[in-house]
């Protein structure tokens, strides 16, 4: 299964509460912090919610 490397690039100041909660559930707490997650529809939906705050790179399995 493919993996996604998700990096937070913008602050959550001024963001909606659901966007802050989504970043926390992805495991992101600081700017430039990176996490690696499996590529599945649930994670893709979370990324779509915070797409303006993160960058996503696809990594091979």
Biopython code that builds the backbone (N, CA, C, O; Angstrom):
import numpy as np
from Bio.PDB.StructureBuilder import StructureBuilder

atoms = [
    (1, "UNK", "N", (0.840, -1.179, 0.000)),
    (1, "UNK", "CA", (0.000, 0.000, 0.000)),
    (1, "UNK", "C", (0.882, 1.239, 0.000)),
    (1, "UNK", "O", (1.919, 1.271, 0.663)),
    (2, "UNK", "N", (0.478, 2.238, -0.730)),
    (2, "UNK", "CA", (1.233, 3.481, -0.815)),
    (2, "UNK", "C", (1.129, 4.261, 0.493)),
    (2, "UNK", "O", (0.175, 4.117, 1.258)),
    (3, "UNK", "N", (2.121, 5.072, 0.715)),
    (3, "UNK", "CA", (2.155, 5.916, 1.905)),
    (3, "UNK", "C", (2.119, 7.377, 1.484)),
    (3, "UNK", "O", (2.537, 7.731, 0.382)),
    (4, "UNK", "N", (1.620, 8.210, 2.370)),
    (4, "UNK", "CA", (1.594, 9.651, 2.165)),
    (4, "UNK", "C", (2.410, 10.323, 3.255)),
    (4, "UNK", "O", (2.262, 9.994, 4.432)),
    (5, "UNK", "N", (3.260, 11.250, 2.880)),
    (5, "UNK", "CA", (3.983, 12.075, 3.844)),
    (5, "UNK", "C", (3.275, 13.417, 3.866)),
    (5, "UNK", "O", (3.235, 14.126, 2.860)),
    (6, "UNK", "N", (2.722, 13.759, 5.012)),
    (6, "UNK", "CA", (1.929, 14.978, 5.172)),
    (6, "UNK", "C", (2.739, 15.947, 6.035)),
    (6, "UNK", "O", (3.186, 15.589, 7.124)),
    (7, "UNK", "N", (2.923, 17.165, 5.546)),
    (7, "UNK", "CA", (3.694, 18.188, 6.242)),
    (7, "UNK", "C", (2.811, 19.400, 6.489)),
    (7, "UNK", "O", (2.174, 19.909, 5.567)),
    (8, "UNK", "N", (2.774, 19.860, 7.733)),
    (8, "UNK", "CA", (2.037, 21.086, 8.037)),
    (8, "UNK", "C", (2.898, 22.272, 7.635)),
    (8, "UNK", "O", (4.049, 22.376, 8.059)),
    (9, "UNK", "N", (2.350, 23.169, 6.817)),
    (9, "UNK", "CA", (3.118, 24.308, 6.329)),
    (9, "UNK", "C", (2.544, 25.649, 6.785)),
    (9, "UNK", "O", (3.209, 26.676, 6.646)),
    (10, "UNK", "N", (1.334, 25.661, 7.324)),
    (10, "UNK", "CA", (0.723, 26.900, 7.784)),
    (10, "UNK", "C", (0.160, 26.721, 9.182)),
    (10, "UNK", "O", (-0.118, 25.605, 9.622)),
    (11, "UNK", "N", (-0.002, 27.842, 9.872)),
    (11, "UNK", "CA", (-0.496, 27.848, 11.238)),
    (11, "UNK", "C", (-2.010, 27.643, 11.280)),
    (11, "UNK", "O", (-2.714, 27.885, 10.299)),
    (12, "UNK", "N", (-2.488, 27.193, 12.436)),
    (12, "UNK", "CA", (-3.928, 27.008, 12.625)),
    (12, "UNK", "C", (-4.592, 28.234, 13.225)),
    (12, "UNK", "O", (-5.793, 28.214, 13.493)),
    (13, "UNK", "N", (-3.835, 29.300, 13.441)),
    (13, "UNK", "CA", (-4.414, 30.530, 13.992)),
    (13, "UNK", "C", (-5.445, 31.062, 13.005)),
    (13, "UNK", "O", (-5.147, 31.250, 11.826)),
    (14, "UNK", "N", (-6.640, 31.298, 13.485)),
    (14, "UNK", "CA", (-7.700, 31.817, 12.646)),
    (14, "UNK", "C", (-8.476, 30.752, 11.890)),
    (14, "UNK", "O", (-9.388, 31.080, 11.131)),
    (15, "UNK", "N", (-8.135, 29.491, 12.078)),
    (15, "UNK", "CA", (-8.828, 28.397, 11.390)),
    (15, "UNK", "C", (-10.036, 27.947, 12.199)),
    (15, "UNK", "O", (-10.160, 28.231, 13.390)),
    (16, "UNK", "N", (-10.912, 27.243, 11.516)),
    (16, "UNK", "CA", (-12.089, 26.706, 12.185)),
    (16, "UNK", "C", (-11.693, 25.564, 13.115)),
    (16, "UNK", "O", (-10.645, 24.941, 12.946)),
    (17, "UNK", "N", (-12.542, 25.306, 14.089)),
    (17, "UNK", "CA", (-12.258, 24.280, 15.090)),
    (17, "UNK", "C", (-12.145, 22.893, 14.465)),
    (17, "UNK", "O", (-11.311, 22.094, 14.892)),
    (18, "UNK", "N", (-12.970, 22.591, 13.462)),
    (18, "UNK", "CA", (-12.898, 21.264, 12.849)),
    (18, "UNK", "C", (-11.586, 21.076, 12.093)),
    (18, "UNK", "O", (-11.089, 19.953, 12.006)),
    (19, "UNK", "N", (-11.016, 22.144, 11.545)),
    (19, "UNK", "CA", (-9.731, 22.043, 10.865)),
    (19, "UNK", "C", (-8.608, 21.795, 11.868)),
    (19, "UNK", "O", (-7.696, 21.013, 11.599)),
    (20, "UNK", "N", (-8.671, 22.453, 13.010)),
    (20, "UNK", "CA", (-7.676, 22.209, 14.062)),
    (20, "UNK", "C", (-7.757, 20.764, 14.553)),
    (20, "UNK", "O", (-6.735, 20.109, 14.756)),
    (21, "UNK", "N", (-8.975, 20.280, 14.738)),
    (21, "UNK", "CA", (-9.159, 18.903, 15.204)),
    (21, "UNK", "C", (-8.667, 17.902, 14.167)),
    (21, "UNK", "O", (-8.121, 16.857, 14.521)),
    (22, "UNK", "N", (-8.857, 18.211, 12.901)),
    (22, "UNK", "CA", (-8.389, 17.320, 11.841)),
    (22, "UNK", "C", (-6.868, 17.229, 11.847)),
    (22, "UNK", "O", (-6.314, 16.138, 11.710)),
    (23, "UNK", "N", (-6.189, 18.358, 12.005)),
    (23, "UNK", "CA", (-4.725, 18.323, 12.065)),
    (23, "UNK", "C", (-4.245, 17.514, 13.255)),
    (23, "UNK", "O", (-3.289, 16.747, 13.139)),
    (24, "UNK", "N", (-4.893, 17.675, 14.391)),
    (24, "UNK", "CA", (-4.499, 16.907, 15.575)),
    (24, "UNK", "C", (-4.718, 15.412, 15.350)),
    (24, "UNK", "O", (-3.891, 14.596, 15.758)),
    (25, "UNK", "N", (-5.815, 15.053, 14.710)),
    (25, "UNK", "CA", (-6.080, 13.635, 14.479)),
    (25, "UNK", "C", (-5.120, 13.041, 13.446)),
    (25, "UNK", "O", (-4.868, 11.836, 13.452)),
    (26, "UNK", "N", (-4.586, 13.884, 12.562)),
    (26, "UNK", "CA", (-3.543, 13.418, 11.648)),
    (26, "UNK", "C", (-2.202, 13.283, 12.363)),
    (26, "UNK", "O", (-1.299, 12.612, 11.864)),
    (27, "UNK", "N", (-2.068, 13.912, 13.524)),
    (27, "UNK", "CA", (-0.829, 13.840, 14.290)),
    (27, "UNK", "C", (0.066, 15.045, 14.099)),
    (27, "UNK", "O", (1.247, 15.001, 14.443)),
    (28, "UNK", "N", (-0.481, 16.130, 13.552)),
    (28, "UNK", "CA", (0.311, 17.331, 13.301)),
    (28, "UNK", "C", (0.021, 18.374, 14.371)),
    (28, "UNK", "O", (-1.134, 18.705, 14.641)),
    (29, "UNK", "N", (1.098, 18.887, 14.979)),
    (29, "UNK", "CA", (0.939, 19.874, 16.035)),
    (29, "UNK", "C", (1.757, 21.137, 15.798)),
    (29, "UNK", "O", (1.437, 22.194, 16.343)),
    (30, "UNK", "N", (2.816, 21.038, 14.986)),
    (30, "UNK", "CA", (3.704, 22.169, 14.753)),
    (30, "UNK", "C", (3.923, 22.363, 13.256)),
    (30, "UNK", "O", (3.783, 21.427, 12.468)),
    (31, "UNK", "N", (4.262, 23.576, 12.884)),
    (31, "UNK", "CA", (4.609, 23.857, 11.497)),
    (31, "UNK", "C", (5.903, 23.108, 11.156)),
    (31, "UNK", "O", (6.818, 23.023, 11.975)),
    (32, "UNK", "N", (5.962, 22.569, 9.941)),
    (32, "UNK", "CA", (7.063, 21.763, 9.392)),
    (32, "UNK", "C", (7.158, 20.373, 10.025)),
    (32, "UNK", "O", (8.124, 19.653, 9.775)),
    (33, "UNK", "N", (6.190, 19.991, 10.826)),
    (33, "UNK", "CA", (6.159, 18.625, 11.346)),
    (33, "UNK", "C", (5.626, 17.708, 10.250)),
    (33, "UNK", "O", (4.704, 18.071, 9.521)),
    (34, "UNK", "N", (6.217, 16.510, 10.140)),
    (34, "UNK", "CA", (5.804, 15.552, 9.121)),
    (34, "UNK", "C", (5.309, 14.275, 9.762)),
    (34, "UNK", "O", (5.828, 13.835, 10.788)),
    (35, "UNK", "N", (4.290, 13.679, 9.141)),
    (35, "UNK", "CA", (3.808, 12.371, 9.545)),
    (35, "UNK", "C", (3.641, 11.519, 8.299)),
    (35, "UNK", "O", (3.438, 12.039, 7.202)),
    (36, "UNK", "N", (3.728, 10.216, 8.474)),
    (36, "UNK", "CA", (3.538, 9.276, 7.373)),
    (36, "UNK", "C", (2.293, 8.453, 7.657)),
    (36, "UNK", "O", (2.173, 7.838, 8.717)),
    (37, "UNK", "N", (1.375, 8.443, 6.716)),
    (37, "UNK", "CA", (0.107, 7.734, 6.875)),
    (37, "UNK", "C", (-0.156, 6.877, 5.652)),
    (37, "UNK", "O", (0.331, 7.173, 4.561)),
    (38, "UNK", "N", (-0.931, 5.806, 5.835)),
    (38, "UNK", "CA", (-1.360, 4.979, 4.713)),
    (38, "UNK", "C", (-2.301, 5.781, 3.824)),
    (38, "UNK", "O", (-3.039, 6.645, 4.297)),
    (39, "UNK", "N", (-2.261, 5.482, 2.540)),
    (39, "UNK", "CA", (-3.149, 6.161, 1.590)),
    (39, "UNK", "C", (-4.471, 5.412, 1.551)),
    (39, "UNK", "O", (-4.557, 4.321, 0.987)),
    (40, "UNK", "N", (-5.508, 6.003, 2.154)),
    (40, "UNK", "CA", (-6.844, 5.421, 2.125)),
    (40, "UNK", "C", (-7.868, 6.555, 2.064)),
    (40, "UNK", "O", (-7.518, 7.713, 2.291)),
    (41, "UNK", "N", (-9.114, 6.238, 1.765)),
    (41, "UNK", "CA", (-10.121, 7.298, 1.603)),
    (41, "UNK", "C", (-10.326, 8.167, 2.845)),
    (41, "UNK", "O", (-10.617, 9.356, 2.716)),
    (42, "UNK", "N", (-10.183, 7.601, 4.033)),
    (42, "UNK", "CA", (-10.373, 8.379, 5.248)),
    (42, "UNK", "C", (-9.297, 9.460, 5.379)),
    (42, "UNK", "O", (-9.602, 10.611, 5.690)),
    (43, "UNK", "N", (-8.053, 9.088, 5.145)),
    (43, "UNK", "CA", (-6.952, 10.046, 5.238)),
    (43, "UNK", "C", (-7.069, 11.088, 4.134)),
    (43, "UNK", "O", (-6.809, 12.269, 4.363)),
    (44, "UNK", "N", (-7.460, 10.654, 2.930)),
    (44, "UNK", "CA", (-7.642, 11.599, 1.824)),
    (44, "UNK", "C", (-8.725, 12.640, 2.154)),
    (44, "UNK", "O", (-8.585, 13.810, 1.798)),
    (45, "UNK", "N", (-9.790, 12.222, 2.827)),
    (45, "UNK", "CA", (-10.839, 13.158, 3.231)),
    (45, "UNK", "C", (-10.342, 14.146, 4.259)),
    (45, "UNK", "O", (-10.701, 15.323, 4.213)),
    (46, "UNK", "N", (-9.505, 13.677, 5.206)),
    (46, "UNK", "CA", (-8.938, 14.583, 6.200)),
    (46, "UNK", "C", (-8.016, 15.604, 5.533)),
    (46, "UNK", "O", (-8.017, 16.782, 5.891)),
    (47, "UNK", "N", (-7.232, 15.140, 4.563)),
    (47, "UNK", "CA", (-6.332, 16.042, 3.851)),
    (47, "UNK", "C", (-7.137, 17.091, 3.092)),
    (47, "UNK", "O", (-6.750, 18.258, 3.040)),
    (48, "UNK", "N", (-8.249, 16.678, 2.508)),
    (48, "UNK", "CA", (-9.081, 17.621, 1.759)),
    (48, "UNK", "C", (-9.610, 18.729, 2.668)),
    (48, "UNK", "O", (-9.752, 19.873, 2.237)),
    (49, "UNK", "N", (-9.901, 18.391, 3.922)),
    (49, "UNK", "CA", (-10.404, 19.379, 4.873)),
    (49, "UNK", "C", (-9.362, 20.446, 5.190)),
    (49, "UNK", "O", (-9.710, 21.609, 5.393)),
    (50, "UNK", "N", (-8.095, 20.062, 5.232)),
    (50, "UNK", "CA", (-7.030, 21.000, 5.619)),
    (50, "UNK", "C", (-6.017, 21.203, 4.488)),
    (50, "UNK", "O", (-4.842, 21.462, 4.750)),
    (51, "UNK", "N", (-6.459, 21.087, 3.248)),
    (51, "UNK", "CA", (-5.543, 21.146, 2.102)),
    (51, "UNK", "C", (-4.779, 22.460, 2.003)),
    (51, "UNK", "O", (-3.700, 22.494, 1.412)),
    (52, "UNK", "N", (-5.312, 23.544, 2.568)),
    (52, "UNK", "CA", (-4.633, 24.839, 2.520)),
    (52, "UNK", "C", (-3.571, 24.977, 3.621)),
    (52, "UNK", "O", (-2.816, 25.949, 3.635)),
    (53, "UNK", "N", (-3.513, 24.007, 4.542)),
    (53, "UNK", "CA", (-2.556, 24.071, 5.646)),
    (53, "UNK", "C", (-1.410, 23.074, 5.513)),
    (53, "UNK", "O", (-0.423, 23.171, 6.243)),
    (54, "UNK", "N", (-1.524, 22.124, 4.600)),
    (54, "UNK", "CA", (-0.561, 21.030, 4.500)),
    (54, "UNK", "C", (-0.070, 20.851, 3.064)),
    (54, "UNK", "O", (-0.685, 21.332, 2.112)),
    (55, "UNK", "N", (1.059, 20.144, 2.936)),
    (55, "UNK", "CA", (1.498, 19.625, 1.650)),
    (55, "UNK", "C", (1.559, 18.118, 1.758)),
    (55, "UNK", "O", (1.809, 17.580, 2.837)),
    (56, "UNK", "N", (1.334, 17.437, 0.659)),
    (56, "UNK", "CA", (1.263, 15.979, 0.651)),
    (56, "UNK", "C", (2.187, 15.439, -0.426)),
    (56, "UNK", "O", (2.164, 15.903, -1.566)),
    (57, "UNK", "N", (3.010, 14.443, -0.055)),
    (57, "UNK", "CA", (3.876, 13.756, -1.003)),
    (57, "UNK", "C", (3.559, 12.283, -0.951)),
    (57, "UNK", "O", (3.355, 11.722, 0.125)),
    (58, "UNK", "N", (3.516, 11.655, -2.103)),
    (58, "UNK", "CA", (3.251, 10.221, -2.156)),
    (58, "UNK", "C", (4.579, 9.489, -2.178)),
    (58, "UNK", "O", (5.465, 9.813, -2.969)),
    (59, "UNK", "N", (4.713, 8.502, -1.306)),
    (59, "UNK", "CA", (5.928, 7.716, -1.193)),
    (59, "UNK", "C", (5.581, 6.280, -1.538)),
    (59, "UNK", "O", (4.504, 5.802, -1.184)),
    (60, "UNK", "N", (6.467, 5.593, -2.215)),
    (60, "UNK", "CA", (6.225, 4.193, -2.539)),
    (60, "UNK", "C", (6.173, 3.340, -1.294)),
    (60, "UNK", "O", (6.628, 3.763, -0.231)),
    (61, "UNK", "N", (5.636, 2.170, -1.409)),
    (61, "UNK", "CA", (5.476, 1.263, -0.259)),
    (61, "UNK", "C", (6.792, 0.739, 0.145)),
    (61, "UNK", "O", (6.882, -0.042, 1.093)),
]
sb = StructureBuilder()
sb.init_structure("model")
sb.init_model(0)
sb.init_chain("A")
sb.init_seg("    ")
for serial, (resi, resn, name, xyz) in enumerate(atoms, 1):
    if name == "N":
        sb.init_residue(resn, " ", resi, " ")
    sb.init_atom(name, np.array(xyz, "f"), 0.0, 1.0, " ", f" {name:<3s}", serial, name[0])
structure = sb.get_structure()
